[in-house]
Amino acid sequence: MQPERMTLMPKLTELTILLREGVDLPAGLKLVTEEFREGWNIVKARDANWLDKSIRRRKWHFLSMNEGTLRSGVGETSQEAIAGGLRLALRQISARFNAARVERIEIKQYPWFFLARVRVYPYQIQQSAVLSVAEEAISLAMPFPAESIAGKVNHTVSAAS
């Protein structure tokens, strides 16, 4: 039986940036990335502020969303717990976003494990300054007209009498 192969993961910290595999980047912007999990890559040795400035200098946009996601992970080490929470948080990010930023990490150590809470915000790297939502269906709740509801209630009451 062969021993399990361990892969070293880069240290995950606040302000870590992740990119989806195959993301379009501005011409001339070269980023060193390392594979994380499930189609996401970690941008090495850079943070969100540097990336934002580099993208804007090339007349592209690094659009952030106000809606972050908070997930928890557990592990034998703090980094395993963070990676677990980050993996779950990234699953909550819509496919239309091509980048994410780790905003906050909280770690609690227990006698036999670590618990990490990880808050992640979605980003979009694109040429246009306008974020398109046409690709994703948006369902709006449509209230029923009061007359039709009142008519059904009166009809039900009449039938029950």
HELIX and SHEET records of a PDB file:
HELIX    1   1 ALA A   48  ARG A   57  1                                  10    
HELIX    2   2 SER A   78  ARG A   91  1                                  14    
HELIX    3   3 ALA A  146  ALA A  160  1                                  15    
SHEET    1   A 6 THR A  33  GLU A  35  0                                        
SHEET    2   A 6 TRP A  40  VAL A  43 -1                                        
SHEET    3   A 6 ILE A  17  ARG A  20 -1                                        
SHEET    4   A 6 ALA A  99  GLN A 109 -1                                        
SHEET    5   A 6 PHE A 114  GLN A 126 -1                                        
SHEET    6   A 6 HIS A  61  SER A  64 -1                                        
SHEET    1   B 6 THR A  33  GLU A  35  0                                        
SHEET    2   B 6 TRP A  40  VAL A  43 -1                                        
SHEET    3   B 6 ILE A  17  ARG A  20 -1                                        
SHEET    4   B 6 ALA A  99  GLN A 109 -1                                        
SHEET    5   B 6 PHE A 114  GLN A 126 -1                                        
SHEET    6   B 6 THR A  69  GLY A  75 -1                                        
END                                                                             
